[in-house]
């Protein structure tokens, strides 16, 4: 199926949140609902042709209608509503509903992600495609890591290097994924065989999973952006 879109941005959100109740629409930073921050970041990126929010929340739908009328809102089907539903299943539903050559996926729970960082990620992906077939954002770690059996993962315990001299290891931070629609359909995965690891500033990569995460991110926003 042909599509008028080259790059569609996806931001799935459920109404309910078990660990941080109402987090997607809770006031954050300067008082706007949390998800508004990421919508504004996506709207700032000229390569994004359409923003799609997949949700079961009437509140989110109403706010999009009132404040972001250009955002396309999809009703999440009942069989995808469970908290244990794999994100890849949700994304497959969304890309079948809104065909596009490429997709960018992010989360409302990354409210410190800046416009400049998202723009750099999009530019990097299109500059390198198809040499690299996808992109995902990461945070650099230089610390001594151990597995559950007390085995050193990234260092030799007998050679006590300074942490800043350890070879870096990278954490997938779930802020940005960019991928072709065909790749997702073929692999059932956002990440291809030849991905770019896009390194981000750890402050921008703050993710909100727990109440303490919300409070820390809110404080960082106010300290760094003058809210």
N, C-alpha and C positions, 0 to 999 in steps of 0.2 A: 504494500500500500504506500503510495507516495504521500509526502507530508510537506506542508508549507514551512515547517520548522527545521532549522539546523541544530539548535541547542535549546532544550527544554530543561528548566530547573524543577526538581522534585523536592518537596518537603512534607513528608507524611507526619501526621500528628493524631494521636488519640485524645479524646476528651478527658479520660480518666488517667491518673498516674498514681501508682501504688505508693511510691516512696516519697514523692513531693506532690501532694495533692494540688491539682489545678495549675501545675507549673507552666504549661504552654501559654496560658492567658493571664498569669499572675503579674502584677506590676513589677517592673524590673528597672533598676538604674535610674533613668529620668522619669519613671512613672508609667511609661507605655507598657502594654502587655508584652510578655517575653517574646512571643513569636513575631511581633511587629519589627523587632530589631533586625531579624534575619531577612524578612521580606524587603525591608529598605535596602539591605546590602545587595540582595539579588536584583532589585530594580535598578541599582546603580551600574550594573554590568551591561554594556551595550550589546554584547554578543548573545545574551540570553533573550530568546525570542518570546518565550512564554514561561510563566511561573505556575506550577500546579501544586495545589495543596490537597492531599488525600486525608479525609477526616470523617469521624462520626459525630463531631461536636457542632451542635446548632449554634453555640456561642461563637465559635471560630468562623462558621459560615456567615453569620450575621455581620461580624466585624469586617470580614473580607468584602462583603457586599457594600458596606458603608464606607470603608476607608481604602480598599484596594480593589476597585471594580474590575481592573484588568487581570486580576489573578483568577485562574480557572480552579474552581473547587470541585473535587470529585467526592461522591459519597462512598465511603469504604464499605464493601460488602460485609454482611454479617459473618461469613466464614473466615474473614481476615481480621476480626476484631479482638481476638484473644491476645493476652499479654505475651504468650509464648509463640505467637505467629512469627516465623522467620521474616526478616526485613526483605529478603530477596523475593519472597512470594508477593509482598505488597508492591514492590517495585515492578515485578512482572505484570501485575494487574494494571498499574499506572501506565506503563509504556504501551500496553495493548490498547488502552483507552485514548492515549494521546501520542500518536506516532511522531517520531523525530529521528533524525540521523544520529544525534548525540544527546546525552543527558548529563546533567550535573545534579548530584544529590547532596543535600546537607540536612541539618537538624535545627530545630528552633532552640535546642539546648546548647548551642554554641554562640551565645550572644556577644562574645567579645571578638569574634571573627570580623576583621575589618574589610572595608570595600577594596582597599589596595591589595590585600592578600588574596581575596577571591579573584580579582582581576589578574594578578600575577599567575595564579594557578591556571586560569582559562587560557591566558596567552602562552604559557609554557606547554600546555597540552596540545594546542593547535599548531604550535611551532614544531613540535616533535612527532606529531601523528603523521603517517602510520608507523614510523620507526618504533615508537612506543604505542601500545594499543589501549592504554587506560592510565588513569592517575588517581592516586589516593594520598591524602595528607598524613604526615607523620610528625612525631615529636622526638627529637634526639635525646637519648639517655646515655649518660656516662656515669654509671654507678655500679657497684658490685652486685651482681644478680646471682641468685641461687634457685635451684629447683626444689620440689617438695621432698626430695631425698637428700637434701643438703649437699648437692653437687654444684660446683661453680659453673655458671653458664657462660660467662664472658670474660673470665679472668683466671689467672693461676694464683691460688691462695699462697703459694710459696714464693711468689715474686710480688711484693706489695707495691704495685705501681700507684702513683697518685691517680685519683679518679679522673682528673682532666687529661691524663695520658692514656686512659683505657681506650680501646677501639670502640667507637660509638655503636650503639644498638638502637633500633628505632621502634617506637610504639605507634601503631595505627590509632589515630585520634578521632576518626569518624567525623571530622569537620567537612571535608570535601572529597567527593568521588566524581570522576568524570569518565564516561565510557560510551562506546557506541551501543545503540539499541540492539544490533545484531549480536554483539558479544554477550549481552545479558541473556538473550533468548537462547543462544547456543550453549552457554556455560552455566546458566542459572547463578551467575556471580557478577558482581560489579568490577572485579579485578581480573584482568586478563593474564596472558602468559608473559607479557613484556611491559609491566607497569612502571610509571614514573613514581618514585617516592618524593612527594613534595614536602619539604621540611618547613615547619611553621614555628613561630615564636611560641614558647610554652604558655605565655600569658594569654595569647589569643586562642589557644587550644583548650581553655577551661571548659569542661563538659559538666552539665548539671544532671547528676544521677541521684544525689542525696540532698537533704535539706542543707547540710553544711556546704555543699558545692554551690547551692543557690546563693547563700550568704557571702561566700568568698568571691564569687563572680560579681555579685552586686557591689561589693566593696571595691573590687578592682576597677569596675566600670566608673564608679563615682570618683575614685582617686585619679584615674588616668584621663577621664573625659569631662571632668568638671561638672558632673551632674549633682 
